[in-house]
């Protein structure tokens, strides 16, 4: 049991959190391993509260004046540069997502447009058999609702699995599934599907039965 606890402690000490970009890992060696070996000391300084750039620069100058052999680096500049890079990558990913959504909407519109002629025939035949406009709109709305719900569920499931594989297996980061954005995306896709479908339905219901029946 003691051996397992020591191994677990060493594993925790060697665990590196790459997201913080700070000194958060420790290497454990036996005493005397690096006796006489050349080495350097490294230390970090963090203000307890918010600090201004003037205060940090003044501190760096004071350390350089007191200890000329010490090399001082303002890590905040590097962190800001990394933060800007990550924000740019995030914007690029969001832009690609917007393009993908627009392409999906165009594909959905094309699919509905391809079936518009059959919608017109179905609407005319059903109206001839006595179906009211309200009943036809309700039936088509229910059809589009079920189609949109199935598509949204598949999209959320496939996207979540793909995101988990990329984040966990490729990037080696912890994956957190957010139900709020997933539900919002599914609801948005559902609204777009029903809206596009009803727009095509209204145009189909506006045709006169006689010309369509003559061309059947």
N, C-alpha and C positions, 0 to 999 in steps of 0.2 A: 504493500500500500504506500509506504514511504517513497519507494522508487517511482511509482506512478505519479505521486504528487509532485516530486522533484521534476519529472519529465514534463508534466503539465505546466509547472511554473516556468521552466526554461522555454517551452513553446510559446507561452504568453509573452515572455520577455522579448522573444525574437519576432513577434508579430508586428508587422509594419502597416501603419495606416497611411496609405499613399495619398489619401484625399486631403489631409491636413498640411502636407509638405513641411512638417516640423520634425524635430528630433524626438521621435517616439519609439525608438527601438534600442535594445541593449544586447550586446554580445558578451557572453560569460565565458571566461577562460580560467584555467588553473593558475594559481600564483606562480610567478616566475617565468611564465611563457614568453613574455616580451621584455625580459630584463635586458637592458642595454640596447634595445632596438630604438631607432629614431622614431619620434612621434611628435605630434602636435596636439594642443588642447583647443577645443572648440566649445563655445558657450553661446547661449541665446539670452536676450533680454527683452522682456515684454512689459509694457506699461500696464499698471493695474486698471487704468481707465483709458478713455480716448485721449489720444495725443495728436498734436499738430505736426506738420512736416518741419516747421521751424524748430520745434523742441527736439525732434529726432536728429536733425542735422547738427544742432548744437551739441547734442550728446556725442555724436560720432566725432566731431571735431575735438571735444574735450578728451575723449578716450585716445584719439590719435596723438594729441599733444602730451598726454601723461604717459602713454605707452607707445613710443614710435615703432616698435617692432611688431605691434599687434595690427592685424589687418581687419578692418571693420567693414561690414557689408550691410546695407539697408535692405533687409529681406522683403520688406513691404513692396518695394518696386517690382521685385520678381513676382510676388504674389499678385500684384495688380496686373502685370503683363499676362500671367497665366489666366487670371480671371477674365480679362478682355478676350483672350483667345477662346476660352470656353463659352463666353457669351456670343461670340461670332459663330462658333460651331452650333450653338443652340439656335441662333437665328437661321443658319443655313438648313438645319434639320427641320425647323418649322416651315421654312419656305418650301422645302421639298415635300413636306406633308400637305401644304396648301395646294401645290401643283397636283399631287396625287388625288386629293379630294376633288379638285376641279375636273381632272380626267375621269374620275369615277362618276361624277354628275353628268358629264357629257356622254359617257357610255350608257348610263341609265336613260338619259333622254333619247339616245339613238335607239335603244331597245324598245322604249315605249312608242317612238315614232314608227318603228318597223311594224308593230302590231296595231297601228291606228286603224288601218283599213278593216281588219277583222273586228275591231271594237265597234266601228260604225255599223257593220252588218249585224253584229249581235244586238246592238242597241235598237236598230230599226226593227228587227224581227221581234224582239221582246216587247217593244212599244206596240207593234201590230197585234200581238197576242194579249195586250191589256195591261202591261206593266207600266206603272206610273214613273214619272221622272224622279221623284223622291226615292222610290224603291230601287231604281236602277243606280242612282248615285250612292245609296247606302250599300248596295251589293258590291259595287266597284270599290268603294272606300274600304270595305272589309277585306276585299281581295288584296288591295294595295297595302293595307295595314299588316296582314299576315305575311305578305311578301317582304315588306320592309323589316318586320320583326325577325324573320328568319335570316335575312341578310345581315342585319345588325348583330344578332347573336353570333353568327359565324365570323363576322369581321372582328368583333371584340375578342372572341376565343382565339382565333388565329393570330391576331395582333399581340395578345397577351403572351401566348406561347413563344412567338418569335422574339418579343422583347425580353422575355426571361432567358431565352437561349443566348441572345447577344450580350445581355448585361452579366449574366452569371457565368457562362461558359467562355465567352470571348474576352470580355473586359474584366472578369474576375472581381465583380463588385456585388454588393448585396442588392437583390431585387425586391422592390416594394410595389405591390399592385395597388393602384389608387382607384377605388370604385367610382368616385365622383366624376373624374374625366372620362372614364369608360362609359358610364351611364349617360353623360352629356353627349358623347360622340354617337352612341347608339340612338338616343332620342333625336338628335339632329338628322341622322340618316333616315330615321323613320319619318320625320316630318317632310324631308325632301322627297322621299319616295311617294308618300301619299299626295303631296302637293303636285308633283309632276303628273302622277296618274290621274288626279281629278281634273287637271287642266286639259289633258287629252280626252277625258270622259265628257267634259262640258262641250267640247268641239264636236265629239261624236254624237251627242244627243241633239245637237242643233241641226242635224241633217233632216231633210224631209223624207218620209218613208217611200213615197211613190218613185222618185228617180232611182233610189238605191235598189228597190225591189225589182224594177224593170231590168237592172243590170245584173241581177243574180243569175 
